[in-house]
Amino acid sequence: MRQHESMVEKAFCAWCDENSILQSKLSDQGRRGFPDRTVFLNNGHVLFIEFKKPGGGKVGPHQDDWADRLVTRHHAYLLTDNLSAAKLFVSQYKRKAVR
């Protein structure tokens, strides 16, 4: 069975709910390409995750632009097609103190 991006994203949201992690699907009005999920951790970290379908979803130019803007400003950003990678990304930041 082929997996879709939404399946990975829904599984991630369920994992967040099970672990009391606040996340939301936000959008930037009038601009395309904002990451799929924004994660707000209790230690103050805010993470941005862009999900793609397993095995090779394409990143659009607007998504690339958002990724560049976030990363150059030292925000935590992940592009993934993998639930395990998203969980690991969040778990690593849960253990970090905010500077």
C-alpha positions in Angstrom: 0.0 0.0 0.0 1.4 3.4 -1.0 1.7 5.9 1.8 0.7 9.5 1.4 2.2 12.5 3.1 -1.0 13.0 5.1 -0.6 9.5 6.6 2.8 10.3 8.0 1.6 13.7 9.2 -1.4 12.3 11.0 0.7 9.6 12.7 3.1 12.4 13.8 0.1 14.4 15.3 -1.1 11.3 17.1 2.3 10.7 18.6 2.5 14.4 19.7 -0.9 14.1 21.4 0.1 10.8 23.1 3.2 12.6 24.5 1.5 15.9 25.4 3.5 17.8 22.7 1.8 21.0 21.4 1.8 21.2 17.6 -0.3 23.0 15.1 -0.8 23.4 11.3 -0.2 27.1 10.8 -0.2 29.1 7.6 1.2 32.4 6.5 -1.7 34.3 5.0 -0.9 35.3 1.4 2.3 33.3 1.2 2.6 29.7 0.1 5.0 27.0 1.4 4.9 27.4 5.1 6.0 24.1 6.8 3.3 21.6 7.6 3.7 21.5 11.3 4.9 23.9 14.0 5.9 22.3 17.3 5.9 24.2 20.6 8.0 22.5 23.3 7.7 23.2 27.0 11.4 24.2 27.1 10.7 27.1 24.7 11.9 25.6 21.5 9.8 26.0 18.4 10.3 23.5 15.6 9.2 23.5 12.0 8.5 20.3 10.1 7.8 19.8 6.4 6.4 16.3 5.6 6.7 14.7 2.2 5.3 11.4 1.0 7.5 8.4 1.8 9.9 7.7 -1.0 10.1 11.0 -2.7 7.7 13.9 -2.5 8.9 17.1 -4.3 9.8 20.3 -2.5 8.3 23.3 -4.2 10.1 26.7 -4.6 7.9 28.3 -1.9 8.8 25.6 0.5 12.5 25.9 -0.3 12.2 29.7 0.3 10.6 29.1 3.7 13.2 26.5 4.7 16.0 28.9 3.8 14.5 31.8 5.7 14.0 29.6 8.8 17.4 27.9 8.8 19.3 31.2 8.1 17.6 32.6 11.2 18.7 29.5 13.2 15.3 28.0 13.7 14.9 24.3 13.9 13.6 22.9 10.6 13.2 19.4 9.3 12.2 18.1 5.9 11.3 14.5 6.1 9.3 11.6 4.6 9.7 9.5 7.7 7.8 9.4 11.0 10.8 8.1 13.0 12.9 11.0 11.8 10.3 13.5 12.9 10.0 11.8 16.4 13.8 11.8 16.8 14.0 15.5 15.8 11.4 16.5 18.4 12.9 14.3 21.1 16.3 15.7 20.6 15.0 19.3 21.1 12.9 18.3 24.1 16.2 17.5 25.9 17.9 20.8 24.9 17.8 23.9 27.1 17.0 27.2 25.4 20.0 29.5 25.3 
